[in-house]
Amino acid sequence: MFSGLRACVRPCRYRPFLSAVFHEYDALLEHYSHKLHYIAPLEARLTTLQQEAGRVREGIGGVVGCGYTSVPSIQLIHARVCQILNVAHKKYAAEKENLETIQDDLLAKASSLQAR
């Protein structure tokens, strides 16, 4: 009639297993409770980033730290930077060609001196 009572009197082999499950569950709850503390700041940051993205899309906010606020001004900056880079590239190409000419002249002089 009371077979369950008799089972509890014997040494319980399942207690270590239940203890391990309990400790693992407790550790999991602790882990997720720590993660919950990070959600509120991340949500606030996400909201801020979404607002900034909205301002940029509308042309209100723009390049941070440059003082320019509209998309056309950013396009003008881009065009000016491209012009500066093109001029610098042309100067570099001319200087490279000049140095290659000087190098060829020096190599020719060196080979003529060796031939003597």
WOPEKA-V688671 format. One record per pair of residues at least 12 apart in sequence whose ideal C-beta (glycine too) atoms are under 6 Angstrom apart, sorted by the first residue. I is the first residue (numbers start at 1). J is the second residue. D is the distance in whole Angstrom. If there is no record, write none. Layout:
# WOPEKA-V688671
I_J_D ; I_J_D
This chain:
# WOPEKA-V688671
59_71_5
